Amino acid sequence: MDNFNTIEYQPLRTYNRCVMMFNIMEDSGMPAAVAYLKQFSDKEKTEMLDVYNQVKKYGAEEVKRNLIRTMPLQDEEEEIE
């Protein structure tokens, strides 16, 4: 299962992990979601919990908008062709 380690921007990496965990939980149940979470450190799990709490407070669309708004622009040489 994808852990999104290749994503350099930590907030996006964490957001994607949260989405993945909830998709796994919906599709395969809580035991599968817990198995997915086990690959992350306590710090990473805390970051995921923070995103979850933001989504509960502000809604998924607002959290996503803020994430996109704060994401650094990619340099031309870093773009994937």
mmCIF file of the N, C-alpha and C atoms, coordinates in Angstrom:
data_MODEL
# 
_entry.id   MODEL 
# 
loop_
_atom_site.group_PDB 
_atom_site.id 
_atom_site.type_symbol 
_atom_site.label_atom_id 
_atom_site.label_alt_id 
_atom_site.label_comp_id 
_atom_site.label_asym_id 
_atom_site.label_entity_id 
_atom_site.label_seq_id 
_atom_site.pdbx_PDB_ins_code 
_atom_site.Cartn_x 
_atom_site.Cartn_y 
_atom_site.Cartn_z 
_atom_site.occupancy 
_atom_site.B_iso_or_equiv 
_atom_site.pdbx_formal_charge 
_atom_site.auth_seq_id 
_atom_site.auth_comp_id 
_atom_site.auth_asym_id 
_atom_site.auth_atom_id 
_atom_site.pdbx_PDB_model_num 
ATOM 1   N N  . MET A 1 1  ? 0.836   -1.178 0.000   1.00 0.00 ? 1  MET A N  1 
ATOM 2   C CA . MET A 1 1  ? 0.000   0.000  0.000   1.00 0.00 ? 1  MET A CA 1 
ATOM 3   C C  . MET A 1 1  ? 0.882   1.243  0.000   1.00 0.00 ? 1  MET A C  1 
ATOM 4   N N  . ASP A 1 2  ? 0.500   2.196  -0.793  1.00 0.00 ? 2  ASP A N  1 
ATOM 5   C CA . ASP A 1 2  ? 1.303   3.399  -0.985  1.00 0.00 ? 2  ASP A CA 1 
ATOM 6   C C  . ASP A 1 2  ? 1.415   4.195  0.318   1.00 0.00 ? 2  ASP A C  1 
ATOM 7   N N  . ASN A 1 3  ? 2.653   4.564  0.661   1.00 0.00 ? 3  ASN A N  1 
ATOM 8   C CA . ASN A 1 3  ? 2.865   5.388  1.862   1.00 0.00 ? 3  ASN A CA 1 
ATOM 9   C C  . ASN A 1 3  ? 3.211   6.829  1.493   1.00 0.00 ? 3  ASN A C  1 
ATOM 10  N N  . PHE A 1 4  ? 3.289   7.131  0.202   1.00 0.00 ? 4  PHE A N  1 
ATOM 11  C CA . PHE A 1 4  ? 3.501   8.477  -0.322  1.00 0.00 ? 4  PHE A CA 1 
ATOM 12  C C  . PHE A 1 4  ? 4.838   9.089  0.115   1.00 0.00 ? 4  PHE A C  1 
ATOM 13  N N  . ASN A 1 5  ? 5.823   8.267  0.390   1.00 0.00 ? 5  ASN A N  1 
ATOM 14  C CA . ASN A 1 5  ? 7.140   8.767  0.803   1.00 0.00 ? 5  ASN A CA 1 
ATOM 15  C C  . ASN A 1 5  ? 7.836   9.571  -0.289  1.00 0.00 ? 5  ASN A C  1 
ATOM 16  N N  . THR A 1 6  ? 7.430   9.402  -1.525  1.00 0.00 ? 6  THR A N  1 
ATOM 17  C CA . THR A 1 6  ? 8.070   10.146 -2.613  1.00 0.00 ? 6  THR A CA 1 
ATOM 18  C C  . THR A 1 6  ? 7.590   11.592 -2.696  1.00 0.00 ? 6  THR A C  1 
ATOM 19  N N  . ILE A 1 7  ? 6.542   11.935 -1.972  1.00 0.00 ? 7  ILE A N  1 
ATOM 20  C CA . ILE A 1 7  ? 6.033   13.310 -1.967  1.00 0.00 ? 7  ILE A CA 1 
ATOM 21  C C  . ILE A 1 7  ? 6.847   14.122 -0.966  1.00 0.00 ? 7  ILE A C  1 
ATOM 22  N N  . GLU A 1 8  ? 7.517   15.139 -1.453  1.00 0.00 ? 8  GLU A N  1 
ATOM 23  C CA . GLU A 1 8  ? 8.402   15.925 -0.600  1.00 0.00 ? 8  GLU A CA 1 
ATOM 24  C C  . GLU A 1 8  ? 7.657   16.893 0.311   1.00 0.00 ? 8  GLU A C  1 
ATOM 25  N N  . TYR A 1 9  ? 6.554   17.437 -0.141  1.00 0.00 ? 9  TYR A N  1 
ATOM 26  C CA . TYR A 1 9  ? 5.811   18.425 0.641   1.00 0.00 ? 9  TYR A CA 1 
ATOM 27  C C  . TYR A 1 9  ? 5.019   17.696 1.727   1.00 0.00 ? 9  TYR A C  1 
ATOM 28  N N  . GLN A 1 10 ? 5.485   17.815 2.960   1.00 0.00 ? 10 GLN A N  1 
ATOM 29  C CA . GLN A 1 10 ? 4.943   17.039 4.078   1.00 0.00 ? 10 GLN A CA 1 
ATOM 30  C C  . GLN A 1 10 ? 3.432   17.175 4.247   1.00 0.00 ? 10 GLN A C  1 
ATOM 31  N N  . PRO A 1 11 ? 2.841   18.367 4.187   1.00 0.00 ? 11 PRO A N  1 
ATOM 32  C CA . PRO A 1 11 ? 1.381   18.433 4.350   1.00 0.00 ? 11 PRO A CA 1 
ATOM 33  C C  . PRO A 1 11 ? 0.614   17.635 3.293   1.00 0.00 ? 11 PRO A C  1 
ATOM 34  N N  . LEU A 1 12 ? 1.081   17.655 2.053   1.00 0.00 ? 12 LEU A N  1 
ATOM 35  C CA . LEU A 1 12 ? 0.430   16.873 0.999   1.00 0.00 ? 12 LEU A CA 1 
ATOM 36  C C  . LEU A 1 12 ? 0.626   15.378 1.245   1.00 0.00 ? 12 LEU A C  1 
ATOM 37  N N  . ARG A 1 13 ? 1.815   14.987 1.638   1.00 0.00 ? 13 ARG A N  1 
ATOM 38  C CA . ARG A 1 13 ? 2.096   13.578 1.945   1.00 0.00 ? 13 ARG A CA 1 
ATOM 39  C C  . ARG A 1 13 ? 1.148   13.087 3.045   1.00 0.00 ? 13 ARG A C  1 
ATOM 40  N N  . THR A 1 14 ? 1.004   13.882 4.092   1.00 0.00 ? 14 THR A N  1 
ATOM 41  C CA . THR A 1 14 ? 0.157   13.502 5.218   1.00 0.00 ? 14 THR A CA 1 
ATOM 42  C C  . THR A 1 14 ? -1.310  13.438 4.801   1.00 0.00 ? 14 THR A C  1 
ATOM 43  N N  . TYR A 1 15 ? -1.756  14.425 4.037   1.00 0.00 ? 15 TYR A N  1 
ATOM 44  C CA . TYR A 1 15 ? -3.140  14.438 3.556   1.00 0.00 ? 15 TYR A CA 1 
ATOM 45  C C  . TYR A 1 15 ? -3.430  13.186 2.722   1.00 0.00 ? 15 TYR A C  1 
ATOM 46  N N  . ASN A 1 16 ? -2.521  12.855 1.811   1.00 0.00 ? 16 ASN A N  1 
ATOM 47  C CA . ASN A 1 16 ? -2.711  11.670 0.969   1.00 0.00 ? 16 ASN A CA 1 
ATOM 48  C C  . ASN A 1 16 ? -2.765  10.397 1.805   1.00 0.00 ? 16 ASN A C  1 
ATOM 49  N N  . ARG A 1 17 ? -1.946  10.325 2.836   1.00 0.00 ? 17 ARG A N  1 
ATOM 50  C CA . ARG A 1 17 ? -1.971  9.160  3.720   1.00 0.00 ? 17 ARG A CA 1 
ATOM 51  C C  . ARG A 1 17 ? -3.320  9.036  4.422   1.00 0.00 ? 17 ARG A C  1 
ATOM 52  N N  . CYS A 1 18 ? -3.872  10.159 4.838   1.00 0.00 ? 18 CYS A N  1 
ATOM 53  C CA . CYS A 1 18 ? -5.187  10.146 5.491   1.00 0.00 ? 18 CYS A CA 1 
ATOM 54  C C  . CYS A 1 18 ? -6.264  9.663  4.536   1.00 0.00 ? 18 CYS A C  1 
ATOM 55  N N  . VAL A 1 19 ? -6.246  10.187 3.334   1.00 0.00 ? 19 VAL A N  1 
ATOM 56  C CA . VAL A 1 19 ? -7.231  9.776  2.331   1.00 0.00 ? 19 VAL A CA 1 
ATOM 57  C C  . VAL A 1 19 ? -7.103  8.276  2.073   1.00 0.00 ? 19 VAL A C  1 
ATOM 58  N N  . MET A 1 20 ? -5.879  7.800  1.930   1.00 0.00 ? 20 MET A N  1 
ATOM 59  C CA . MET A 1 20 ? -5.643  6.379  1.684   1.00 0.00 ? 20 MET A CA 1 
ATOM 60  C C  . MET A 1 20 ? -6.175  5.534  2.844   1.00 0.00 ? 20 MET A C  1 
ATOM 61  N N  . MET A 1 21 ? -5.883  5.957  4.077   1.00 0.00 ? 21 MET A N  1 
ATOM 62  C CA . MET A 1 21 ? -6.332  5.193  5.235   1.00 0.00 ? 21 MET A CA 1 
ATOM 63  C C  . MET A 1 21 ? -7.857  5.099  5.286   1.00 0.00 ? 21 MET A C  1 
ATOM 64  N N  . PHE A 1 22 ? -8.540  6.207  5.026   1.00 0.00 ? 22 PHE A N  1 
ATOM 65  C CA . PHE A 1 22 ? -10.000 6.174  5.066   1.00 0.00 ? 22 PHE A CA 1 
ATOM 66  C C  . PHE A 1 22 ? -10.589 5.392  3.900   1.00 0.00 ? 22 PHE A C  1 
ATOM 67  N N  . ASN A 1 23 ? -9.943  5.427  2.743   1.00 0.00 ? 23 ASN A N  1 
ATOM 68  C CA . ASN A 1 23 ? -10.389 4.596  1.624   1.00 0.00 ? 23 ASN A CA 1 
ATOM 69  C C  . ASN A 1 23 ? -10.222 3.118  1.950   1.00 0.00 ? 23 ASN A C  1 
ATOM 70  N N  . ILE A 1 24 ? -9.102  2.766  2.558   1.00 0.00 ? 24 ILE A N  1 
ATOM 71  C CA . ILE A 1 24 ? -8.874  1.371  2.956   1.00 0.00 ? 24 ILE A CA 1 
ATOM 72  C C  . ILE A 1 24 ? -9.917  0.948  3.973   1.00 0.00 ? 24 ILE A C  1 
ATOM 73  N N  . MET A 1 25 ? -10.176 1.815  4.962   1.00 0.00 ? 25 MET A N  1 
ATOM 74  C CA . MET A 1 25 ? -11.163 1.495  5.990   1.00 0.00 ? 25 MET A CA 1 
ATOM 75  C C  . MET A 1 25 ? -12.541 1.275  5.368   1.00 0.00 ? 25 MET A C  1 
ATOM 76  N N  . GLU A 1 26 ? -12.903 2.127  4.424   1.00 0.00 ? 26 GLU A N  1 
ATOM 77  C CA . GLU A 1 26 ? -14.208 1.999  3.771   1.00 0.00 ? 26 GLU A CA 1 
ATOM 78  C C  . GLU A 1 26 ? -14.297 0.734  2.921   1.00 0.00 ? 26 GLU A C  1 
ATOM 79  N N  . ASP A 1 27 ? -13.214 0.430  2.202   1.00 0.00 ? 27 ASP A N  1 
ATOM 80  C CA . ASP A 1 27 ? -13.226 -0.711 1.287   1.00 0.00 ? 27 ASP A CA 1 
ATOM 81  C C  . ASP A 1 27 ? -12.967 -2.056 1.968   1.00 0.00 ? 27 ASP A C  1 
ATOM 82  N N  . SER A 1 28 ? -12.082 -2.050 2.991   1.00 0.00 ? 28 SER A N  1 
ATOM 83  C CA . SER A 1 28 ? -11.622 -3.319 3.547   1.00 0.00 ? 28 SER A CA 1 
ATOM 84  C C  . SER A 1 28 ? -11.814 -3.449 5.051   1.00 0.00 ? 28 SER A C  1 
ATOM 85  N N  . GLY A 1 29 ? -12.285 -2.396 5.712   1.00 0.00 ? 29 GLY A N  1 
ATOM 86  C CA . GLY A 1 29 ? -12.557 -2.476 7.140   1.00 0.00 ? 29 GLY A CA 1 
ATOM 87  C C  . GLY A 1 29 ? -11.423 -1.951 8.010   1.00 0.00 ? 29 GLY A C  1 
ATOM 88  N N  . MET A 1 30 ? -11.732 -1.836 9.290   1.00 0.00 ? 30 MET A N  1 
ATOM 89  C CA . MET A 1 30 ? -10.799 -1.273 10.263  1.00 0.00 ? 30 MET A CA 1 
ATOM 90  C C  . MET A 1 30 ? -9.502  -2.076 10.396  1.00 0.00 ? 30 MET A C  1 
ATOM 91  N N  . PRO A 1 31 ? -9.534  -3.411 10.406  1.00 0.00 ? 31 PRO A N  1 
ATOM 92  C CA . PRO A 1 31 ? -8.259  -4.142 10.531  1.00 0.00 ? 31 PRO A CA 1 
ATOM 93  C C  . PRO A 1 31 ? -7.262  -3.800 9.416   1.00 0.00 ? 31 PRO A C  1 
ATOM 94  N N  . ALA A 1 32 ? -7.746  -3.620 8.204   1.00 0.00 ? 32 ALA A N  1 
ATOM 95  C CA . ALA A 1 32 ? -6.866  -3.262 7.084   1.00 0.00 ? 32 ALA A CA 1 
ATOM 96  C C  . ALA A 1 32 ? -6.330  -1.845 7.259   1.00 0.00 ? 32 ALA A C  1 
ATOM 97  N N  . ALA A 1 33 ? -7.170  -0.934 7.759   1.00 0.00 ? 33 ALA A N  1 
ATOM 98  C CA . ALA A 1 33 ? -6.729  0.443  7.997   1.00 0.00 ? 33 ALA A CA 1 
ATOM 99  C C  . ALA A 1 33 ? -5.667  0.483  9.084   1.00 0.00 ? 33 ALA A C  1 
ATOM 100 N N  . VAL A 1 34 ? -5.849  -0.299 10.130  1.00 0.00 ? 34 VAL A N  1 
ATOM 101 C CA . VAL A 1 34 ? -4.858  -0.370 11.212  1.00 0.00 ? 34 VAL A CA 1 
ATOM 102 C C  . VAL A 1 34 ? -3.547  -0.943 10.686  1.00 0.00 ? 34 VAL A C  1 
ATOM 103 N N  . ALA A 1 35 ? -3.626  -1.948 9.823   1.00 0.00 ? 35 ALA A N  1 
ATOM 104 C CA . ALA A 1 35 ? -2.415  -2.518 9.224   1.00 0.00 ? 35 ALA A CA 1 
ATOM 105 C C  . ALA A 1 35 ? -1.677  -1.456 8.402   1.00 0.00 ? 35 ALA A C  1 
ATOM 106 N N  . TYR A 1 36 ? -2.412  -0.617 7.687   1.00 0.00 ? 36 TYR A N  1 
ATOM 107 C CA . TYR A 1 36 ? -1.805  0.471  6.910   1.00 0.00 ? 36 TYR A CA 1 
ATOM 108 C C  . TYR A 1 36 ? -1.097  1.449  7.847   1.00 0.00 ? 36 TYR A C  1 
ATOM 109 N N  . LEU A 1 37 ? -1.739  1.803  8.945   1.00 0.00 ? 37 LEU A N  1 
ATOM 110 C CA . LEU A 1 37 ? -1.166  2.772  9.892   1.00 0.00 ? 37 LEU A CA 1 
ATOM 111 C C  . LEU A 1 37 ? 0.112   2.270  10.556  1.00 0.00 ? 37 LEU A C  1 
ATOM 112 N N  . LYS A 1 38 ? 0.254   0.973  10.694  1.00 0.00 ? 38 LYS A N  1 
ATOM 113 C CA . LYS A 1 38 ? 1.411   0.406  11.404  1.00 0.00 ? 38 LYS A CA 1 
ATOM 114 C C  . LYS A 1 38 ? 2.744   0.723  10.734  1.00 0.00 ? 38 LYS A C  1 
ATOM 115 N N  . GLN A 1 39 ? 2.729   1.084  9.474   1.00 0.00 ? 39 GLN A N  1 
ATOM 116 C CA . GLN A 1 39 ? 3.991   1.373  8.780   1.00 0.00 ? 39 GLN A CA 1 
ATOM 117 C C  . GLN A 1 39 ? 4.543   2.759  9.107   1.00 0.00 ? 39 GLN A C  1 
ATOM 118 N N  . PHE A 1 40 ? 3.756   3.588  9.815   1.00 0.00 ? 40 PHE A N  1 
ATOM 119 C CA . PHE A 1 40 ? 4.163   4.957  10.084  1.00 0.00 ? 40 PHE A CA 1 
ATOM 120 C C  . PHE A 1 40 ? 4.669   5.130  11.513  1.00 0.00 ? 40 PHE A C  1 
ATOM 121 N N  . SER A 1 41 ? 5.557   6.098  11.676  1.00 0.00 ? 41 SER A N  1 
ATOM 122 C CA . SER A 1 41 ? 6.088   6.417  13.002  1.00 0.00 ? 41 SER A CA 1 
ATOM 123 C C  . SER A 1 41 ? 5.007   7.113  13.835  1.00 0.00 ? 41 SER A C  1 
ATOM 124 N N  . ASP A 1 42 ? 5.255   7.228  15.124  1.00 0.00 ? 42 ASP A N  1 
ATOM 125 C CA . ASP A 1 42 ? 4.315   7.934  15.994  1.00 0.00 ? 42 ASP A CA 1 
ATOM 126 C C  . ASP A 1 42 ? 4.156   9.385  15.543  1.00 0.00 ? 42 ASP A C  1 
ATOM 127 N N  . LYS A 1 43 ? 5.243   10.004 15.131  1.00 0.00 ? 43 LYS A N  1 
ATOM 128 C CA . LYS A 1 43 ? 5.181   11.399 14.651  1.00 0.00 ? 43 LYS A CA 1 
ATOM 129 C C  . LYS A 1 43 ? 4.287   11.497 13.417  1.00 0.00 ? 43 LYS A C  1 
ATOM 130 N N  . GLU A 1 44 ? 4.446   10.575 12.485  1.00 0.00 ? 44 GLU A N  1 
ATOM 131 C CA . GLU A 1 44 ? 3.633   10.587 11.267  1.00 0.00 ? 44 GLU A CA 1 
ATOM 132 C C  . GLU A 1 44 ? 2.160   10.337 11.587  1.00 0.00 ? 44 GLU A C  1 
ATOM 133 N N  . LYS A 1 45 ? 1.891   9.444  12.530  1.00 0.00 ? 45 LYS A N  1 
ATOM 134 C CA . LYS A 1 45 ? 0.505   9.187  12.944  1.00 0.00 ? 45 LYS A CA 1 
ATOM 135 C C  . LYS A 1 45 ? -0.094  10.432 13.587  1.00 0.00 ? 45 LYS A C  1 
ATOM 136 N N  . THR A 1 46 ? 0.700   11.150 14.376  1.00 0.00 ? 46 THR A N  1 
ATOM 137 C CA . THR A 1 46 ? 0.218   12.391 14.995  1.00 0.00 ? 46 THR A CA 1 
ATOM 138 C C  . THR A 1 46 ? -0.102  13.427 13.928  1.00 0.00 ? 46 THR A C  1 
ATOM 139 N N  . GLU A 1 47 ? 0.740   13.514 12.905  1.00 0.00 ? 47 GLU A N  1 
ATOM 140 C CA . GLU A 1 47 ? 0.477   14.439 11.797  1.00 0.00 ? 47 GLU A CA 1 
ATOM 141 C C  . GLU A 1 47 ? -0.832  14.071 11.092  1.00 0.00 ? 47 GLU A C  1 
ATOM 142 N N  . MET A 1 48 ? -1.072  12.784 10.920  1.00 0.00 ? 48 MET A N  1 
ATOM 143 C CA . MET A 1 48 ? -2.309  12.328 10.296  1.00 0.00 ? 48 MET A CA 1 
ATOM 144 C C  . MET A 1 48 ? -3.514  12.670 11.170  1.00 0.00 ? 48 MET A C  1 
ATOM 145 N N  . LEU A 1 49 ? -3.370  12.499 12.474  1.00 0.00 ? 49 LEU A N  1 
ATOM 146 C CA . LEU A 1 49 ? -4.450  12.848 13.392  1.00 0.00 ? 49 LEU A CA 1 
ATOM 147 C C  . LEU A 1 49 ? -4.762  14.338 13.325  1.00 0.00 ? 49 LEU A C  1 
ATOM 148 N N  . ASP A 1 50 ? -3.731  15.150 13.202  1.00 0.00 ? 50 ASP A N  1 
ATOM 149 C CA . ASP A 1 50 ? -3.935  16.596 13.066  1.00 0.00 ? 50 ASP A CA 1 
ATOM 150 C C  . ASP A 1 50 ? -4.758  16.917 11.814  1.00 0.00 ? 50 ASP A C  1 
ATOM 151 N N  . VAL A 1 51 ? -4.441  16.264 10.699  1.00 0.00 ? 51 VAL A N  1 
ATOM 152 C CA . VAL A 1 51 ? -5.201  16.484 9.466   1.00 0.00 ? 51 VAL A CA 1 
ATOM 153 C C  . VAL A 1 51 ? -6.645  16.021 9.661   1.00 0.00 ? 51 VAL A C  1 
ATOM 154 N N  . TYR A 1 52 ? -6.826  14.876 10.278  1.00 0.00 ? 52 TYR A N  1 
ATOM 155 C CA . TYR A 1 52 ? -8.175  14.360 10.546  1.00 0.00 ? 52 TYR A CA 1 
ATOM 156 C C  . TYR A 1 52 ? -8.985  15.374 11.361  1.00 0.00 ? 52 TYR A C  1 
ATOM 157 N N  . ASN A 1 53 ? -8.362  15.927 12.400  1.00 0.00 ? 53 ASN A N  1 
ATOM 158 C CA . ASN A 1 53 ? -9.060  16.909 13.236  1.00 0.00 ? 53 ASN A CA 1 
ATOM 159 C C  . ASN A 1 53 ? -9.384  18.182 12.462  1.00 0.00 ? 53 ASN A C  1 
ATOM 160 N N  . GLN A 1 54 ? -8.501  18.595 11.557  1.00 0.00 ? 54 GLN A N  1 
ATOM 161 C CA . GLN A 1 54 ? -8.782  19.754 10.707  1.00 0.00 ? 54 GLN A CA 1 
ATOM 162 C C  . GLN A 1 54 ? -9.985  19.483 9.803   1.00 0.00 ? 54 GLN A C  1 
ATOM 163 N N  . VAL A 1 55 ? -10.039 18.279 9.245   1.00 0.00 ? 55 VAL A N  1 
ATOM 164 C CA . VAL A 1 55 ? -11.158 17.911 8.372   1.00 0.00 ? 55 VAL A CA 1 
ATOM 165 C C  . VAL A 1 55 ? -12.463 17.899 9.167   1.00 0.00 ? 55 VAL A C  1 
ATOM 166 N N  . LYS A 1 56 ? -12.420 17.371 10.386  1.00 0.00 ? 56 LYS A N  1 
ATOM 167 C CA . LYS A 1 56 ? -13.619 17.376 11.230  1.00 0.00 ? 56 LYS A CA 1 
ATOM 168 C C  . LYS A 1 56 ? -14.081 18.800 11.522  1.00 0.00 ? 56 LYS A C  1 
ATOM 169 N N  . LYS A 1 57 ? -13.141 19.699 11.752  1.00 0.00 ? 57 LYS A N  1 
ATOM 170 C CA . LYS A 1 57 ? -13.467 21.069 12.136  1.00 0.00 ? 57 LYS A CA 1 
ATOM 171 C C  . LYS A 1 57 ? -13.897 21.926 10.942  1.00 0.00 ? 57 LYS A C  1 
ATOM 172 N N  . TYR A 1 58 ? -13.154 21.830 9.835   1.00 0.00 ? 58 TYR A N  1 
ATOM 173 C CA . TYR A 1 58 ? -13.359 22.740 8.703   1.00 0.00 ? 58 TYR A CA 1 
ATOM 174 C C  . TYR A 1 58 ? -13.988 22.091 7.473   1.00 0.00 ? 58 TYR A C  1 
ATOM 175 N N  . GLY A 1 59 ? -13.965 20.782 7.400   1.00 0.00 ? 59 GLY A N  1 
ATOM 176 C CA . GLY A 1 59 ? -14.464 20.069 6.228   1.00 0.00 ? 59 GLY A CA 1 
ATOM 177 C C  . GLY A 1 59 ? -13.334 19.738 5.264   1.00 0.00 ? 59 GLY A C  1 
ATOM 178 N N  . ALA A 1 60 ? -13.509 18.658 4.537   1.00 0.00 ? 60 ALA A N  1 
ATOM 179 C CA . ALA A 1 60 ? -12.466 18.160 3.637   1.00 0.00 ? 60 ALA A CA 1 
ATOM 180 C C  . ALA A 1 60 ? -12.120 19.155 2.538   1.00 0.00 ? 60 ALA A C  1 
ATOM 181 N N  . GLU A 1 61 ? -13.124 19.802 1.976   1.00 0.00 ? 61 GLU A N  1 
ATOM 182 C CA . GLU A 1 61 ? -12.861 20.732 0.868   1.00 0.00 ? 61 GLU A CA 1 
ATOM 183 C C  . GLU A 1 61 ? -12.041 21.933 1.330   1.00 0.00 ? 61 GLU A C  1 
ATOM 184 N N  . GLU A 1 62 ? -12.335 22.456 2.508   1.00 0.00 ? 62 GLU A N  1 
ATOM 185 C CA . GLU A 1 62 ? -11.572 23.600 3.025   1.00 0.00 ? 62 GLU A CA 1 
ATOM 186 C C  . GLU A 1 62 ? -10.127 23.210 3.312   1.00 0.00 ? 62 GLU A C  1 
ATOM 187 N N  . VAL A 1 63 ? -9.921  22.035 3.890   1.00 0.00 ? 63 VAL A N  1 
ATOM 188 C CA . VAL A 1 63 ? -8.560  21.563 4.170   1.00 0.00 ? 63 VAL A CA 1 
ATOM 189 C C  . VAL A 1 63 ? -7.800  21.382 2.864   1.00 0.00 ? 63 VAL A C  1 
ATOM 190 N N  . LYS A 1 64 ? -8.453  20.813 1.865   1.00 0.00 ? 64 LYS A N  1 
ATOM 191 C CA . LYS A 1 64 ? -7.818  20.614 0.557   1.00 0.00 ? 64 LYS A CA 1 
ATOM 192 C C  . LYS A 1 64 ? -7.472  21.958 -0.094  1.00 0.00 ? 64 LYS A C  1 
ATOM 193 N N  . ARG A 1 65 ? -8.386  22.918 -0.020  1.00 0.00 ? 65 ARG A N  1 
ATOM 194 C CA . ARG A 1 65 ? -8.124  24.253 -0.582  1.00 0.00 ? 65 ARG A CA 1 
ATOM 195 C C  . ARG A 1 65 ? -6.921  24.904 0.089   1.00 0.00 ? 65 ARG A C  1 
ATOM 196 N N  . ASN A 1 66 ? -6.852  24.826 1.411   1.00 0.00 ? 66 ASN A N  1 
ATOM 197 C CA . ASN A 1 66 ? -5.723  25.411 2.140   1.00 0.00 ? 66 ASN A CA 1 
ATOM 198 C C  . ASN A 1 66 ? -4.415  24.717 1.778   1.00 0.00 ? 66 ASN A C  1 
ATOM 199 N N  . LEU A 1 67 ? -4.473  23.427 1.606   1.00 0.00 ? 67 LEU A N  1 
ATOM 200 C CA . LEU A 1 67 ? -3.285  22.670 1.223   1.00 0.00 ? 67 LEU A CA 1 
ATOM 201 C C  . LEU A 1 67 ? -2.784  23.126 -0.143  1.00 0.00 ? 67 LEU A C  1 
ATOM 202 N N  . ILE A 1 68 ? -3.676  23.232 -1.091  1.00 0.00 ? 68 ILE A N  1 
ATOM 203 C CA . ILE A 1 68 ? -3.300  23.660 -2.441  1.00 0.00 ? 68 ILE A CA 1 
ATOM 204 C C  . ILE A 1 68 ? -2.768  25.089 -2.417  1.00 0.00 ? 68 ILE A C  1 
ATOM 205 N N  . ARG A 1 69 ? -3.411  25.941 -1.635  1.00 0.00 ? 69 ARG A N  1 
ATOM 206 C CA . ARG A 1 69 ? -3.021  27.350 -1.561  1.00 0.00 ? 69 ARG A CA 1 
ATOM 207 C C  . ARG A 1 69 ? -1.611  27.517 -0.980  1.00 0.00 ? 69 ARG A C  1 
ATOM 208 N N  . THR A 1 70 ? -1.218  26.656 -0.062  1.00 0.00 ? 70 THR A N  1 
ATOM 209 C CA . THR A 1 70 ? 0.085   26.799 0.604   1.00 0.00 ? 70 THR A CA 1 
ATOM 210 C C  . THR A 1 70 ? 1.196   25.975 -0.040  1.00 0.00 ? 70 THR A C  1 
ATOM 211 N N  . MET A 1 71 ? 0.851   25.160 -1.017  1.00 0.00 ? 71 MET A N  1 
ATOM 212 C CA . MET A 1 71 ? 1.845   24.303 -1.648  1.00 0.00 ? 71 MET A CA 1 
ATOM 213 C C  . MET A 1 71 ? 2.833   25.135 -2.460  1.00 0.00 ? 71 MET A C  1 
ATOM 214 N N  . PRO A 1 72 ? 4.132   24.890 -2.295  1.00 0.00 ? 72 PRO A N  1 
ATOM 215 C CA . PRO A 1 72 ? 5.114   25.645 -3.074  1.00 0.00 ? 72 PRO A CA 1 
ATOM 216 C C  . PRO A 1 72 ? 5.016   25.293 -4.555  1.00 0.00 ? 72 PRO A C  1 
ATOM 217 N N  . LEU A 1 73 ? 5.319   26.275 -5.386  1.00 0.00 ? 73 LEU A N  1 
ATOM 218 C CA . LEU A 1 73 ? 5.322   26.045 -6.826  1.00 0.00 ? 73 LEU A CA 1 
ATOM 219 C C  . LEU A 1 73 ? 6.518   25.183 -7.198  1.00 0.00 ? 73 LEU A C  1 
ATOM 220 N N  . GLN A 1 74 ? 6.335   24.368 -8.198  1.00 0.00 ? 74 GLN A N  1 
ATOM 221 C CA . GLN A 1 74 ? 7.390   23.477 -8.662  1.00 0.00 ? 74 GLN A CA 1 
ATOM 222 C C  . GLN A 1 74 ? 8.231   24.202 -9.702  1.00 0.00 ? 74 GLN A C  1 
ATOM 223 N N  . ASP A 1 75 ? 9.573   24.090 -9.593  1.00 0.00 ? 75 ASP A N  1 
ATOM 224 C CA . ASP A 1 75 ? 10.444  24.660 -10.597 1.00 0.00 ? 75 ASP A CA 1 
ATOM 225 C C  . ASP A 1 75 ? 10.294  23.904 -11.910 1.00 0.00 ? 75 ASP A C  1 
ATOM 226 N N  . GLU A 1 76 ? 10.593  24.592 -13.007 1.00 0.00 ? 76 GLU A N  1 
ATOM 227 C CA . GLU A 1 76 ? 10.464  23.964 -14.314 1.00 0.00 ? 76 GLU A CA 1 
ATOM 228 C C  . GLU A 1 76 ? 11.305  22.695 -14.421 1.00 0.00 ? 76 GLU A C  1 
ATOM 229 N N  . GLU A 1 77 ? 12.505  22.731 -13.871 1.00 0.00 ? 77 GLU A N  1 
ATOM 230 C CA . GLU A 1 77 ? 13.387  21.560 -13.983 1.00 0.00 ? 77 GLU A CA 1 
ATOM 231 C C  . GLU A 1 77 ? 12.904  20.390 -13.136 1.00 0.00 ? 77 GLU A C  1 
ATOM 232 N N  . GLU A 1 78 ? 12.032  20.640 -12.146 1.00 0.00 ? 78 GLU A N  1 
ATOM 233 C CA . GLU A 1 78 ? 11.489  19.583 -11.305 1.00 0.00 ? 78 GLU A CA 1 
ATOM 234 C C  . GLU A 1 78 ? 10.236  18.970 -11.888 1.00 0.00 ? 78 GLU A C  1 
ATOM 235 N N  . GLU A 1 79 ? 9.639   19.610 -12.897 1.00 0.00 ? 79 GLU A N  1 
ATOM 236 C CA . GLU A 1 79 ? 8.389   19.127 -13.462 1.00 0.00 ? 79 GLU A CA 1 
ATOM 237 C C  . GLU A 1 79 ? 8.598   17.771 -14.119 1.00 0.00 ? 79 GLU A C  1 
ATOM 238 N N  . ILE A 1 80 ? 7.595   16.964 -14.005 1.00 0.00 ? 80 ILE A N  1 
ATOM 239 C CA . ILE A 1 80 ? 7.606   15.645 -14.650 1.00 0.00 ? 80 ILE A CA 1 
ATOM 240 C C  . ILE A 1 80 ? 7.128   15.809 -16.080 1.00 0.00 ? 80 ILE A C  1 
ATOM 241 N N  . GLU A 1 81 ? 7.880   15.255 -16.999 1.00 0.00 ? 81 GLU A N  1 
ATOM 242 C CA . GLU A 1 81 ? 7.520   15.397 -18.412 1.00 0.00 ? 81 GLU A CA 1 
ATOM 243 C C  . GLU A 1 81 ? 6.584   14.318 -18.844 1.00 0.00 ? 81 GLU A C  1 
# 
